[in-house]
């Protein structure tokens, strides 16, 4: 499912031609990431694939407001039975961009949002939601003649309090983003 979704998203973005690439006030950005989420040790779940969709608006050249949706799911064998886990995050992030070179834009990100976690087995299904906090960072590597598209690497930590326990999950992801502008 994620592979098909990834191929469809790449095709969709490849068919649209974003406007000017320069980061300036009023520009936008859309993108997606594919990565690996390592769950907190107290959850009993090792790791899972994750897919993230994001879109942002540059308030200034250095500060961006970003919306982000993340889905991570996993099937784990616990005590002889299969347990499926699905985590969805919906975040609003503040992104602080640094400009050491035109084609390399590192950033740090802090965010606030919601975590929805569902755990199901053949015996029982349970779900819970909580507020989530995020801290992370990464770098965009722009390419092409007009520097419209970028390869993005990202590392983030999300803290959430589902099922009456505080957990911190780490995600390492890579993806692409496209500039939208005036």
C-alpha positions as CSV (number, residue, x, y, z in Angstrom):
1,X,0.0,0.0,0.0
2,X,2.7,2.5,1.0
3,X,4.8,1.6,-2.1
4,X,1.8,2.3,-4.4
5,X,1.0,5.5,-2.5
6,X,4.6,6.6,-2.8
7,X,4.7,6.0,-6.6
8,X,1.4,7.9,-7.1
9,X,2.7,10.9,-5.1
10,X,5.9,11.0,-7.0
11,X,4.0,10.9,-10.3
12,X,1.6,13.6,-9.1
13,X,4.4,16.0,-8.1
14,X,6.4,15.2,-11.2
15,X,3.5,16.3,-13.4
16,X,3.1,19.6,-11.6
17,X,5.7,22.3,-12.2
18,X,6.2,24.5,-9.1
19,X,6.9,28.2,-9.5
20,X,10.1,30.0,-8.5
21,X,12.3,28.2,-6.1
22,X,13.9,31.1,-4.1
23,X,13.1,31.0,-0.4
24,X,11.4,34.3,0.4
25,X,8.5,35.6,2.4
26,X,5.2,34.3,0.8
27,X,6.7,31.1,-0.8
28,X,5.4,27.7,-0.1
29,X,6.7,24.2,0.0
30,X,5.1,20.7,-0.4
31,X,6.8,17.3,0.0
32,X,6.8,13.8,1.3
33,X,9.2,11.6,3.3
34,X,9.5,7.8,3.7
35,X,11.4,6.5,6.7
36,X,11.7,4.3,9.7
37,X,10.2,4.9,13.2
38,X,11.8,3.4,16.2
39,X,9.3,3.1,19.0
40,X,10.0,3.8,22.7
41,X,11.2,0.7,24.5
42,X,8.2,0.8,26.9
43,X,5.8,0.0,24.0
44,X,7.1,-3.5,23.2
45,X,7.1,-2.6,19.5
46,X,10.5,-2.4,17.6
47,X,10.1,-0.2,14.5
48,X,8.0,0.4,11.5
49,X,7.9,2.1,8.1
50,X,6.6,5.6,8.1
51,X,5.2,8.0,5.5
52,X,4.9,11.7,5.9
53,X,3.2,14.4,3.9
54,X,4.0,18.0,4.5
55,X,3.2,21.5,3.3
56,X,4.5,24.8,4.5
57,X,4.3,28.6,4.1
58,X,7.3,30.9,4.6
59,X,6.4,33.7,6.9
60,X,9.9,35.1,6.4
61,X,13.0,33.8,4.7
62,X,14.1,32.0,7.9
63,X,10.7,31.0,9.5
64,X,8.2,28.6,8.0
65,X,4.8,27.3,9.4
66,X,4.4,23.7,8.3
67,X,1.5,21.2,8.5
68,X,2.5,17.5,8.6
69,X,0.7,14.2,8.5
70,X,2.6,11.0,9.5
71,X,1.5,7.4,9.3
72,X,3.5,4.6,10.8
73,X,2.3,1.0,10.9
74,X,3.8,-2.3,12.0
75,X,3.0,-6.0,12.6
76,X,4.8,-7.6,15.5
77,X,4.8,-11.2,16.8
78,X,4.2,-11.0,20.6
79,X,3.7,-14.1,22.7
80,X,2.7,-16.2,19.7
81,X,0.2,-13.8,18.2
82,X,0.4,-11.0,15.6
83,X,-0.2,-7.5,16.9
84,X,-0.8,-4.7,14.4
85,X,0.1,-1.2,15.4
86,X,-1.0,2.0,13.5
87,X,0.2,5.5,14.6
88,X,-1.1,8.7,12.9
89,X,0.4,12.1,13.8
90,X,-1.1,15.4,12.7
91,X,1.3,18.2,13.5
92,X,1.8,21.9,13.1
93,X,5.5,22.8,13.1
94,X,7.6,25.9,13.3
95,X,10.6,25.4,11.0
96,X,13.7,27.6,11.3
97,X,15.8,27.6,8.1
98,X,19.5,28.4,7.8
99,X,21.1,29.5,4.6
100,X,24.8,28.6,4.5
101,X,24.6,28.0,0.7
102,X,21.9,28.4,-2.0
103,X,21.6,24.7,-2.6
104,X,21.8,23.4,1.0
105,X,19.2,24.6,3.6
106,X,19.5,23.0,7.0
107,X,16.6,23.4,9.5
108,X,15.4,22.7,13.0
109,X,11.7,22.1,13.7
110,X,9.5,22.1,16.7
111,X,5.8,21.1,16.6
112,X,2.6,20.5,18.4
113,X,-0.2,18.2,17.4
114,X,-2.1,15.0,18.0
115,X,-1.1,11.3,18.1
116,X,-3.6,8.5,17.4
117,X,-2.4,5.0,18.2
118,X,-4.3,1.8,17.5
119,X,-3.2,-1.6,18.6
120,X,-5.1,-4.7,17.4
121,X,-4.7,-8.5,17.7
122,X,-7.1,-11.4,16.9
123,X,-8.3,-11.1,20.5
124,X,-8.7,-7.3,21.2
125,X,-8.4,-3.9,19.5
126,X,-7.6,-0.8,21.5
127,X,-7.0,2.8,20.5
128,X,-6.1,6.1,22.2
129,X,-5.2,9.7,21.4
130,X,-3.1,12.3,23.0
131,X,-1.3,15.6,22.4
132,X,2.0,15.2,20.8
133,X,5.2,17.3,20.8
134,X,7.9,17.1,18.2
135,X,11.5,18.2,17.9
136,X,13.7,17.5,14.9
137,X,15.9,18.8,12.2
138,X,17.4,18.0,8.8
139,X,18.7,19.4,5.6
140,X,17.3,20.0,2.1
141,X,19.7,19.6,-0.9
142,X,18.3,21.5,-3.8
143,X,19.1,20.4,-7.4
144,X,18.2,21.4,-10.9
145,X,18.8,24.6,-12.9
146,X,16.4,26.7,-10.8
147,X,16.8,24.8,-7.5
148,X,13.0,24.1,-7.4
149,X,13.2,20.5,-6.0
150,X,15.2,19.2,-3.0
151,X,16.2,15.9,-1.5
152,X,15.4,16.0,2.2
153,X,16.8,14.1,5.1
154,X,15.1,14.4,8.5
155,X,15.5,13.2,12.1
156,X,12.7,13.8,14.6
157,X,11.6,12.8,18.1
158,X,7.9,12.7,18.9
159,X,6.6,12.5,22.5
160,X,3.1,11.3,23.1
161,X,1.0,10.0,26.1
162,X,-1.2,7.3,24.8
163,X,-2.4,4.4,27.0
164,X,-1.4,6.2,30.2
165,X,2.3,6.2,29.4
166,X,4.7,8.7,28.0
167,X,6.6,7.5,25.0
168,X,9.2,9.1,22.7
169,X,9.6,7.7,19.2
170,X,12.5,8.5,16.8
171,X,12.0,8.7,13.1
172,X,14.7,8.9,10.4
173,X,13.3,9.7,6.9
174,X,14.3,10.9,3.5
175,X,12.1,12.4,0.8
176,X,11.6,15.2,-1.7
177,X,10.1,18.7,-1.5
178,X,9.1,21.2,-4.1
179,X,9.1,25.0,-3.9
180,X,6.0,27.0,-4.7
181,X,6.3,30.7,-5.1
182,X,5.4,34.0,-6.5
